Amino acid sequence: MEVLGTLIGIAAFLLFIGAFLFYGLAFPIWMIIDAALSERSGVSKVVWIVLVIGLWTVGAVFYGLLGAKKVFIKVFAFLGLLAGAAFVAVISMGIAAMGPLLAQGPEELKAKLTTVAHPAIADEELAALTQHIDTLATEAPFSTESLFANPQKVLVHFGLITKLEEAVADNELTRSELEEWNTLFEARDSLDPEKLGLGVE
């Protein structure tokens, strides 16, 4: 059964790679050639070719569905549309599922702060640190909407939480660690995620 599962996984991966290469490279080129060789007016040809070149895979699917005359091309275009819709659905569900999981981090961190040693830090400062964590959760919550609307801010939030988690991993929070984190927190609105080891494509 393990061998069968492995083979199925490999086959699925190869199918994904094949579909990606076909619809990401071969299909648009095919549609450009088909549009150029089609029996239509020169203006219509140019419009379709520009559309496919400009939108690439999306344009190729549109051309295949609406502009191509061959039935088998329409079938490939429809399959591409289904594959694209499935891909978007999977990514959306992944992001939706990731939000609640990531949101557990701040809550676990706040619980951790109640147990760490902080000999050089007053209890009031630790309470203020907890409020800062709540502020991050309010400004850029880990949710599907936030990830799409302001990914950089969510990345900064995630980076700040991660940095503080690393600081208390040894069950102690030092004065220098607190001051460094507070400095980053105060600069969060202009902070580059790459400064926290993260980045936005």
C-alpha angles and dihedrals in degrees: 000000000000090000091049091049091050092050091049090050092050091047091050091049093049090047090052092049091047093050091046093052093043098049094032097050119358100043097053091048089048091051092049090053092045092051092048092051097041123112099248137109120291093245092051091050092051093048093051094044092049090047093052094045092047098045096025109188094014091047091047091053091049091049092047092052100039109018108034119087099199114094096216090056090053088051092053090046092050091049088050090052091051092047091050092049090049091049093051090047092051093048091048092049090047092053091045090052093044094056098067091042093053091044089065089068098073092045092050090047092053089051090049092053090061090062105037122103113249108172095163096041126079121231089242090058091050090051089051089051089055089052089052089056089052089049091055091050090052097045098045113009120189098255139127091251094052094045090055098037101045113004094165093057091047089050091052089049091049091046093051092049091047092049091052091047089054091049093056096038088104090053092250134094117203129203093248092050091051094048093047091050093046090052091054091045093053090050094045096114092060098028118126111226088222088067086065093046094264135103146186120232 
